[in-house]
Structure formats: structure tokens, C-alpha cells
Amino acid sequence: MKKKILIANRGEIAIRIIRAVQELGNTAVAIYETPDSEALHIRIANEAVWIGDGPRSDYLSIEKVIKAAKEHDVDAIHPGYGFLAENPDFAKACEEAGIIFIGPSSEVIHNLGNKVIARQIMADAGIPMVPGTQNLSPGKDGENEALEFCAQYGYPVMLKATAGGGGRGIREVHSDAQLKEEYPQARSEAKAAFNDDSVYLEKMVINPKHVEVQVMADAEGTTIHLGTRDCSIQRRHQKLVEIAPSMIPDKALLDQICETAVKAAKASNYFNAGTVEFLVDKDKFYFMEINTRVQVEHTVTEMVTGIDIVRTQIKLAFGKKLSFSQDDIQIRGHAIEMRINAEDPQNNFMPEGGKTVTTYRSPGGYGVRLDGFVYQGFTIPEVYDSLLVKLTVHGYSWNETVDRLRRCLRNYIITGPKTTIPFYLNLVEDPDFQKGDFDTSFLETHKHLFEYKEDISEGSKLASLIAEIHHKELNPYAS
């Protein structure tokens, strides 16, 4: 029977979900705020619902999203990532309204979203973890608890918001003096960002690899993994480049990490799609967190496994069993995803919102995938995330994949805003990247990647001229 599914998100992930919904023969309902009135996701959905002027506040309004779902007789809601995706109150509101939430239960989201509770679940299951504290007490008592922990385990440590995620609410601390200064600030920022001022400490692992495992689980408890991803290349603890599978050469270690991820998912009664994240330090690995949603970087896993993760999410939410077993999962080749952001890497990745895309020419060909929402003439809203499009390439070998990525980046022309493309062109030429040798310190130890000139190639100039002629229906250089 045809279902109606509301996508409680925007941008590329909304488009990704809409396509999966429509492929399954269902009806896709989009929501949007006023700044997204020209957005691509509302053009391709079967129905679109305006929910307010925003910005962001309406996408974050549980009441408005549930109201829109009820008024349009929606059977299920897919939250995507960000906004309400990991909000247990939203999942609970769906449950109470009789609407299927495409993801885990509100209880699981609550438990795993609270980093302290999540650590306790993993400790009870015997999952290896970095030493850390419980929630620190308010005021001076919490500061003293933090100082005692640092005296025992030493610096550096990570001061983290308990309700944080996506690289937000994290501070590196290297001394008692810095801890005393930043502890109250961290509480204030956590309250402002997550409406929860709880914070805790973790011992910092120096320059680890950031490795994650995609897991899938059905309602009967069958849980499998789809292999590893490496997300070590980051800026400000936010990922820029994602790779599948991880380039760690020790297969036995990777197998152990994957087995531990399945164990962690089962220990938390996980359902639907999720990601178990680890820090890997040489031959040791430590649990970091479980993200209770589809990840931005799910594309690389889809490319190397052939599994449509979003389609599977929807089917699982409507009660279907997993249609594949662990033995069916075979990793084929390599995949790399790069986030093409409207940002200036040479200016601390400053967002370029408010600018209009005057030229847009994308690459293509064998093994190339684009997930985006930008088009020529699109003005980038200043009030949302700076991600324009995800470029994902697949190849039989690592070298082939890097070669394909280089070709795509050279052929990718976006004018108007500055983007991360020229930075990535430097990255693919770096010998360490070409060897697959990187950890979370990569950008700090490879400052030369930021030394480049903006693209002024003849191809770029010509593409921009052609775009201008088409837009104005006039050749400004004609005699």
C-alpha cells in the first residue's frame, strides 16, 4: 500500500531521502522555511509544506513538524541528519502521534544522545573506552572534579557537552589554568546550543584515526555491519573527507572494530541505521559514540557495498526484516567523499552564504556520484549549513579512486562563492594522502594545503562567460 512520508529536513539529505521514498512507490512530502522557497528539495517532492519564516527555528519546531504531518495524513517521518534527527522528544512526539519515526526509538536516542549514559551502557557491555568522567557537578564542585580527573590522567583532555554532537561543544584543554577559564564557558555554550549545560571530560587521545562503522538492525534484533569508514581529515572536529573502507592495513584490527560495533549496537537495543564511532591509536581502539541517524558520509559505504542505506531504513521502519545477512556484505574497492562547501578555506573556512552561483558545471562519468541541491542561479542562504554538494567517487583500487577524484575536482566549476574545491585539489596531490596515511592532526601538520590561488583557468572563464550569456540572453563581448 502506498505510504506518505514527510522529510523533516532540507538540502541534499532531503533530496536523497525523497528519491528513496519515490523509488519505493511512496509519496514524499517536503517541508520548508521562507529562506528555502527556491530550494531544490521542494521542487522534486510530491508535496511541499511551508512551515514558517525561520530561519532554522521552524525546522527545529517539533510542534510545527508534527502539525504538518497530521494535516497531510503522513504515515512516517524521516528526520535525515541535523535539526531534529537526534532529538528524543521529536521521536517521542512521533510515537505519541501514531506516526512512524524512521530511526531508533526515542528511548534509544535519549540514552545514546546522553554521552554519559552511553558510556555506562558500553562499560557494562565491556566495550573499550577512553577514560572519562560522569557529568560534572555545577559550579566549583564540577571544576574540582575536573581538576582531580586531570591530576590522575594528565593533559590534554577533551571538555565535552553531554548533549553535543557533530563536532560541536568540544574543547581541547591543556592546563589547569585553561580548564578553570573554559569550564564555565563550556557550560554556557552547551546550554545555548543544546538547552542542556551538562559537560564531562575525556582523556584526549593524541592524533588518533577516526574510524566509524555503519550498522543496520531490524525489529527482531538482527544486527549487522557494513564495514568501516575513515573520517580522520577534519577541521574543528567536523569532517571534510570520508573514505571507505578504512585504510588501516591490519585487517584483524578492523574486523575486531566491526565486531565491537555490532556488540555496542546490540547492547543499546539499537534499531534501524546507525553509526558507531571509534578512536584508533595504533593497535588500540576506543568507543567514542553512536550516532542515531543516517550520516552525511553514508554514500561511501553505499558505493563499496551496493546497499542503499536510506531505502533500507524506510523498509525497516515499516516492519521489514533485513534482506541481507552479514555474509552477503562484501566490500568492493574504495570510495572517497568530499564535502563541497561554500566556504573559504584560506579564511578559517569562513562561510560564503548570501552569494549567487553564477556558474555550475559538475563532473560525471564512471564511478562518480553527486548528492547536492545547488544549481546555476541559486543564491546560497546565509542562515543554513554551508554544504552545497557531496562528491563521491568509487574505484577498484585506492590509486584509481584518487585519480578519478582528481579528474572530477579539476572538472568541477562553481563560480560566485568561494568553495573547498581548490583546497581539495591540493589535498589529492599530497603524498601522504596518496599513500592513505592520515589521522586527525592532518590539517595541522599539512599547512601547505592552504597555499593555493583561486582558479582562473581558461576553462573556468569560458564556462562563466557561457553561463552569463545564457542568463542574460546577451553576449556582453559581441561587437
C-alpha positions as CSV (number, residue, x, y, z in Angstrom):
1,M,0.0,0.0,0.0
2,K,1.3,3.4,-0.9
3,K,2.7,5.4,2.1
4,K,3.1,9.1,2.6
5,I,6.5,10.0,4.2
6,L,7.4,13.5,5.4
7,I,11.1,14.5,5.2
8,A,11.8,16.7,8.2
9,N,15.0,18.3,6.7
10,R,16.3,20.4,3.8
11,G,19.2,20.5,1.3
12,E,21.0,17.5,-0.1
13,I,19.8,15.0,2.5
14,A,16.2,15.9,1.9
15,I,16.7,15.2,-1.8
16,R,18.5,11.9,-1.0
17,I,15.5,10.8,1.1
18,I,12.9,12.0,-1.4
19,R,14.5,9.9,-4.1
20,A,14.4,6.8,-1.9
21,V,10.8,7.4,-0.9
22,Q,9.7,7.8,-4.6
23,E,11.7,4.8,-5.7
24,L,9.7,2.7,-3.3
25,G,6.5,4.0,-4.8
26,N,5.6,6.2,-1.9
27,T,4.6,9.9,-1.7
28,A,7.3,12.3,-0.5
29,V,6.2,15.4,1.5
30,A,8.8,18.2,1.9
31,I,8.8,21.0,4.4
32,Y,10.5,24.4,4.1
33,E,11.1,27.7,5.7
34,T,10.9,31.0,3.8
35,P,14.7,31.2,3.0
36,D,14.3,27.8,1.2
37,S,11.5,29.0,-1.1
38,E,13.7,28.4,-4.1
39,A,15.3,25.2,-2.8
40,L,15.5,22.2,-5.0
41,H,14.1,19.7,-2.5
42,I,10.6,21.3,-2.5
43,R,10.6,21.2,-6.3
44,I,11.1,17.4,-6.6
45,A,8.9,16.3,-3.7
46,N,5.3,15.2,-4.4
47,E,4.0,17.8,-1.9
48,A,5.6,20.7,-0.1
49,V,4.5,22.4,3.1
50,W,5.6,25.9,4.2
51,I,6.1,25.8,8.0
52,G,7.3,29.3,8.8
53,D,9.7,32.2,8.1
54,G,12.5,30.6,10.2
55,P,15.4,30.6,9.8
56,R,16.1,27.2,11.4
57,S,13.6,27.7,14.2
58,D,10.7,26.1,12.3
59,Y,12.9,23.1,11.1
60,L,13.6,22.7,14.8
61,S,9.9,23.1,15.9
62,I,8.5,19.7,16.9
63,E,5.0,21.1,17.2
64,K,5.1,22.6,13.6
65,V,6.5,19.5,12.0
66,I,4.0,17.2,13.7
67,K,1.2,19.5,12.8
68,A,2.3,19.5,9.1
69,A,2.5,15.7,9.2
70,K,-1.0,15.4,10.7
71,E,-2.6,17.8,8.2
72,H,-1.1,15.9,5.3
73,D,-2.1,12.4,6.6
74,V,1.6,11.3,6.8
75,D,2.4,7.7,7.7
76,A,6.0,8.3,8.7
77,I,8.7,10.9,9.1
78,H,12.4,10.7,8.1
79,P,14.5,13.2,10.0
80,G,17.7,13.0,7.9
81,Y,20.6,14.3,9.9
82,G,20.9,17.5,12.0
83,F,17.9,19.6,13.1
84,L,15.6,17.1,15.0
85,A,17.2,13.9,13.8
86,E,18.7,13.1,17.2
87,N,16.1,14.7,19.4
88,P,14.4,12.1,21.6
89,D,11.5,14.4,22.2
90,F,10.8,14.5,18.5
91,A,10.9,10.7,18.2
92,K,8.6,10.5,21.2
93,A,6.2,13.0,19.7
94,C,6.0,10.9,16.5
95,E,5.4,7.8,18.6
96,E,2.6,9.5,20.6
97,A,1.0,10.9,17.4
98,G,0.9,7.4,15.8
99,I,3.5,8.4,13.1
100,I,6.3,6.1,12.3
101,F,9.7,7.6,13.1
102,I,12.3,6.3,10.6
103,G,15.1,5.7,13.1
104,P,15.6,4.1,16.5
105,S,13.2,4.5,19.4
106,S,13.0,7.7,21.5
107,E,14.5,5.8,24.5
108,V,17.5,4.6,22.5
109,I,18.0,8.2,21.1
110,H,17.9,9.6,24.6
111,N,20.3,7.0,26.1
112,L,22.9,7.3,23.3
113,G,22.5,11.1,22.9
114,N,23.5,11.5,26.5
115,K,27.2,10.7,26.3
116,V,27.5,9.8,30.0
117,I,24.6,7.3,29.8
118,A,26.0,5.9,26.5
119,R,29.5,5.4,28.1
120,Q,27.8,3.5,31.0
121,I,26.0,1.2,28.6
122,M,29.3,0.5,26.8
123,A,31.1,0.0,30.1
124,D,28.5,-2.6,31.2
125,A,29.0,-4.4,27.8
126,G,32.8,-4.4,28.1
127,I,33.4,-2.1,25.2
128,P,36.8,-0.4,25.4
129,M,36.6,3.4,26.1
130,V,38.8,6.4,26.6
131,P,38.9,7.3,30.4
132,G,36.2,9.8,31.2
133,T,34.1,11.3,33.9
134,Q,30.4,11.3,34.7
135,N,28.5,14.6,34.3
136,L,30.5,17.2,36.2
137,S,28.7,18.9,39.0
138,P,27.6,22.6,38.6
139,G,29.8,25.3,39.8
140,K,33.0,25.0,41.8
141,D,32.4,21.3,42.7
142,G,32.4,20.4,39.0
143,E,35.6,22.3,38.5
144,N,37.3,20.5,41.3
145,E,36.1,17.1,40.0
146,A,37.6,18.0,36.6
147,L,40.9,19.0,38.2
148,E,41.1,15.7,40.1
149,F,40.5,13.8,36.9
150,C,43.3,15.7,35.1
151,A,45.6,15.1,38.0
152,Q,45.0,11.4,37.7
153,Y,45.1,11.0,33.9
154,G,47.1,14.1,32.8
155,Y,46.6,16.6,30.0
156,P,45.4,17.1,27.3
157,V,41.7,16.3,27.9
158,M,38.5,17.0,26.0
159,L,35.8,19.0,27.6
160,K,32.6,18.0,26.0
161,A,28.9,18.9,26.1
162,T,26.9,15.9,27.2
163,A,24.2,16.6,24.7
164,G,26.6,17.6,21.9
165,G,27.2,16.1,18.5
166,G,28.5,16.8,15.0
167,G,31.8,18.2,16.4
168,R,30.0,20.9,18.4
169,G,30.5,21.5,22.1
170,I,34.1,20.2,22.2
171,R,37.2,22.0,23.7
172,E,40.8,20.8,24.0
173,V,42.2,21.6,27.4
174,H,45.9,21.6,28.1
175,S,46.4,23.0,31.6
176,D,44.7,23.7,35.0
177,A,44.6,27.4,34.2
178,Q,42.8,26.8,30.8
179,L,40.4,24.3,32.5
180,K,39.4,26.9,35.1
181,E,38.8,29.5,32.4
182,E,36.9,27.4,29.9
183,Y,34.8,25.2,32.3
184,P,32.1,27.9,32.9
185,Q,32.2,29.0,29.3
186,A,31.7,25.4,28.1
187,R,28.6,25.1,30.4
188,S,27.2,28.4,29.0
189,E,27.7,27.3,25.4
190,A,26.3,23.9,26.0
191,K,23.1,25.5,27.4
192,A,22.8,27.9,24.5
193,A,23.4,25.2,21.8
194,F,21.6,22.2,23.3
195,N,19.5,23.6,26.1
196,D,21.5,21.4,28.5
197,D,24.5,22.7,30.3
198,S,25.9,19.3,31.3
199,V,29.5,18.7,30.5
200,Y,32.0,15.9,31.1
201,L,35.7,15.2,30.5
202,E,37.5,12.6,28.4
203,K,41.2,11.9,28.2
204,M,42.4,13.1,24.8
205,V,44.0,10.5,22.5
206,I,46.8,12.2,20.7
207,N,46.5,12.2,16.9
208,P,44.3,9.1,16.5
209,K,42.5,7.9,13.5
210,H,38.7,8.5,13.5
211,V,37.1,5.2,12.3
212,E,33.4,4.5,12.2
213,V,31.2,1.5,11.4
214,Q,27.9,1.6,9.7
215,V,25.4,-0.8,11.5
216,M,21.9,-1.9,10.5
217,A,19.4,-3.6,12.7
218,D,15.8,-4.8,12.2
219,A,13.0,-5.0,14.8
220,E,13.8,-8.7,15.5
221,G,17.2,-7.8,16.7
222,T,19.2,-9.0,13.7
223,T,22.2,-6.6,13.6
224,I,25.0,-6.4,11.0
225,H,27.7,-4.0,10.0
226,L,28.5,-2.6,6.5
227,G,32.3,-2.2,7.1
228,T,34.4,0.8,8.1
229,R,34.8,4.4,7.1
230,D,37.8,6.7,7.9
231,C,36.8,10.3,8.8
232,S,40.1,11.5,10.2
233,I,40.5,14.5,7.9
234,Q,38.6,17.2,9.8
235,R,38.5,20.9,10.7
236,R,37.4,22.0,14.1
237,H,36.3,18.4,14.8
238,Q,34.0,18.4,11.8
239,K,34.6,16.0,8.9
240,L,35.7,17.2,5.5
241,V,36.7,14.0,3.8
242,E,35.3,10.4,4.3
243,I,36.8,7.2,3.0
244,A,35.5,3.6,2.8
245,P,36.9,1.3,3.9
246,S,39.4,2.5,6.4
247,M,43.0,2.4,5.2
248,I,44.3,0.7,8.3
249,P,46.3,-2.2,7.0
250,D,45.7,-4.5,10.0
251,K,42.6,-6.5,8.8
252,A,42.3,-8.3,12.1
253,L,42.1,-5.0,13.9
254,L,39.4,-3.7,11.6
255,D,37.4,-7.0,12.0
256,Q,37.6,-6.6,15.8
257,I,36.4,-3.0,15.5
258,C,33.4,-4.1,13.3
259,E,32.5,-6.9,15.7
260,T,32.7,-4.4,18.6
261,A,30.4,-2.0,16.8
262,V,27.7,-4.8,16.4
263,K,28.2,-5.6,20.1
264,A,27.7,-2.0,21.0
265,A,24.5,-1.7,18.9
266,K,23.0,-4.8,20.4
267,A,23.9,-3.6,24.0
268,S,21.9,-0.4,23.4
269,N,18.9,-2.3,21.8
270,Y,19.6,-0.4,18.5
271,F,17.1,-0.4,15.6
272,N,17.4,0.9,12.1
273,A,20.6,2.5,10.7
274,G,23.3,3.9,13.0
275,T,27.0,4.6,13.2
276,V,29.4,3.5,15.9
277,E,32.4,5.8,16.1
278,F,35.9,4.9,17.4
279,L,39.2,6.5,18.0
280,V,42.1,4.2,16.9
281,D,45.5,4.6,18.4
282,K,48.0,2.3,16.7
283,D,46.7,-1.2,17.7
284,K,44.2,0.0,20.3
285,F,40.7,1.4,19.7
286,Y,38.2,3.2,21.9
287,F,34.5,3.7,21.7
288,M,33.5,7.3,21.1
289,E,29.8,7.5,20.4
290,I,26.8,6.1,18.5
291,N,25.1,8.5,16.0
292,T,21.4,7.6,15.9
293,R,20.8,8.7,12.4
294,V,21.9,8.4,8.8
295,Q,25.4,10.0,8.4
296,V,26.4,12.6,5.9
297,E,29.1,10.2,4.7
298,H,26.7,7.2,4.2
299,T,27.4,7.5,0.5
300,V,30.9,5.9,0.6
301,T,29.5,2.9,2.3
302,E,26.8,2.5,-0.3
303,M,29.4,2.7,-3.0
304,V,31.6,-0.1,-1.7
305,T,28.7,-2.4,-0.5
306,G,26.0,-1.7,-3.0
307,I,23.5,-1.4,-0.1
308,D,21.0,1.5,-0.3
309,I,21.1,2.6,3.3
310,V,18.2,5.1,3.2
311,R,15.9,2.7,1.3
312,T,16.7,0.0,3.8
313,Q,15.9,2.5,6.7
314,I,12.5,3.1,5.3
315,K,11.7,-0.6,4.8
316,L,12.9,-1.5,8.3
317,A,10.8,1.3,9.8
318,F,7.7,-0.3,8.2
319,G,8.5,-3.6,9.8
320,K,10.5,-5.4,7.1
321,K,13.4,-7.7,8.1
322,L,16.9,-7.1,6.9
323,S,17.0,-8.6,3.4
324,F,20.7,-9.4,3.6
325,S,23.0,-11.1,6.0
326,Q,26.5,-10.4,7.3
327,D,27.9,-12.9,4.8
328,D,26.2,-11.0,2.0
329,I,28.2,-7.9,2.7
330,Q,31.3,-7.7,0.5
331,I,33.5,-4.6,0.4
332,R,34.5,-3.9,-3.2
333,G,37.1,-1.3,-4.0
334,H,37.4,2.1,-2.4
335,A,35.2,5.2,-2.2
336,I,36.0,8.8,-1.2
337,E,33.5,11.5,-0.4
338,M,34.4,15.2,-0.3
339,R,32.1,17.9,1.1
340,I,32.0,20.7,-1.4
341,N,31.2,23.6,0.9
342,A,30.6,27.3,0.2
343,E,33.5,28.2,2.4
344,D,36.9,30.0,2.2
345,P,39.5,27.5,3.5
346,Q,42.1,30.2,3.5
347,N,40.0,32.3,5.8
348,N,39.4,29.7,8.5
349,F,36.7,28.1,6.4
350,M,34.5,31.2,6.6
351,P,31.0,30.5,5.1
352,E,30.2,32.2,1.8
353,G,26.4,32.4,2.3
354,G,24.5,35.1,0.5
355,K,26.4,34.7,-2.8
356,T,24.8,33.5,-6.0
357,V,26.2,30.6,-8.0
358,T,26.9,32.2,-11.4
359,T,28.4,29.1,-13.0
360,Y,27.8,25.5,-12.1
361,R,29.4,22.7,-14.2
362,S,29.6,19.3,-12.5
363,P,31.8,16.3,-13.3
364,G,30.4,12.9,-14.1
365,G,31.4,9.5,-15.6
366,Y,32.0,6.0,-14.3
367,G,32.1,5.7,-10.5
368,V,31.0,9.3,-9.8
369,R,28.1,10.3,-7.6
370,L,26.8,13.8,-6.7
371,D,24.5,14.5,-3.8
372,G,23.6,18.1,-3.8
373,F,21.0,20.8,-4.2
374,V,22.9,23.7,-5.8
375,Y,22.2,24.9,-9.3
376,Q,23.2,27.8,-11.5
377,G,21.5,31.0,-10.4
378,F,20.9,29.7,-6.9
379,T,21.6,32.1,-4.1
380,I,23.1,30.4,-1.1
381,P,21.1,31.2,2.1
382,E,23.2,32.7,4.8
383,V,21.3,31.1,7.6
384,Y,22.0,27.4,7.0
385,D,24.9,24.9,6.7
386,S,27.4,25.7,4.0
387,L,27.3,22.3,2.3
388,L,26.5,22.6,-1.4
389,V,27.1,19.1,-2.7
390,K,28.8,15.8,-1.8
391,L,31.2,14.5,-4.4
392,T,31.7,10.7,-4.0
393,V,33.9,8.6,-6.3
394,H,34.5,4.9,-6.4
395,G,37.3,2.9,-7.8
396,Y,38.7,-0.7,-7.9
397,S,42.0,0.4,-6.2
398,W,42.9,3.3,-4.0
399,N,45.1,4.8,-6.7
400,E,42.3,4.6,-9.2
401,T,39.9,6.2,-6.8
402,V,42.3,9.1,-6.1
403,D,43.0,9.5,-9.9
404,R,39.2,9.7,-10.5
405,L,38.7,12.2,-7.7
406,R,41.5,14.4,-9.1
407,R,39.9,14.4,-12.5
408,C,36.5,15.3,-11.0
409,L,37.8,18.1,-9.0
410,R,39.6,19.6,-12.0
411,N,36.4,19.4,-14.0
412,Y,34.2,20.9,-11.2
413,I,33.4,24.5,-11.8
414,I,31.5,26.6,-9.3
415,T,31.8,30.4,-9.5
416,G,30.2,33.0,-7.3
417,P,31.0,31.8,-3.9
418,K,34.4,30.5,-2.8
419,T,34.4,26.7,-2.2
420,T,36.6,24.0,-0.8
421,I,37.4,22.7,-4.3
422,P,40.9,24.3,-4.7
423,F,41.8,23.1,-1.2
424,Y,40.8,19.6,-2.1
425,L,42.9,19.8,-5.3
426,N,45.9,20.5,-3.1
427,L,44.9,17.6,-0.9
428,V,44.7,14.9,-3.6
429,E,48.2,15.9,-4.7
430,D,49.7,15.5,-1.2
431,P,52.0,12.4,-1.0
432,D,50.6,11.4,2.4
433,F,47.0,11.5,1.2
434,Q,48.0,9.5,-1.9
435,K,49.5,6.8,0.4
436,G,46.4,6.8,2.5
437,D,48.3,8.0,5.6
438,F,46.3,10.4,7.7
439,D,45.0,11.0,11.2
440,T,43.0,13.7,13.0
441,S,46.1,16.0,13.0
442,F,46.3,16.0,9.2
443,L,45.3,19.6,8.6
444,E,47.5,20.9,11.4
445,T,50.6,19.1,10.1
446,H,49.9,19.9,6.4
447,K,49.6,23.7,6.4
448,H,50.8,23.8,2.8
449,L,47.3,22.6,1.7
450,F,46.0,26.1,2.3
451,E,48.6,27.6,-0.1
452,Y,46.8,28.0,-3.5
453,K,45.4,30.6,-5.9
454,E,41.8,30.7,-6.8
455,D,41.0,29.0,-10.2
456,I,41.5,31.4,-13.1
457,S,41.8,28.8,-15.8
458,E,40.6,29.4,-19.3
459,G,38.0,26.6,-18.9
460,S,36.6,28.4,-15.8
461,K,36.5,31.7,-17.6
462,L,34.8,30.2,-20.6
463,A,32.2,28.4,-18.5
464,S,31.4,31.6,-16.6
465,L,31.0,33.5,-19.9
466,I,28.7,30.9,-21.4
467,A,26.6,31.0,-18.2
468,E,26.4,34.8,-18.3
469,I,25.2,34.7,-22.0
470,H,22.5,32.1,-21.2
471,H,21.4,34.0,-18.1
472,K,21.2,37.5,-19.8
473,E,20.4,36.2,-23.3
474,L,23.1,38.7,-24.4
475,N,26.8,38.3,-25.3
476,P,28.5,41.2,-23.5
477,Y,31.5,40.8,-25.7
478,A,29.7,40.7,-29.1
479,S,30.5,43.6,-31.4
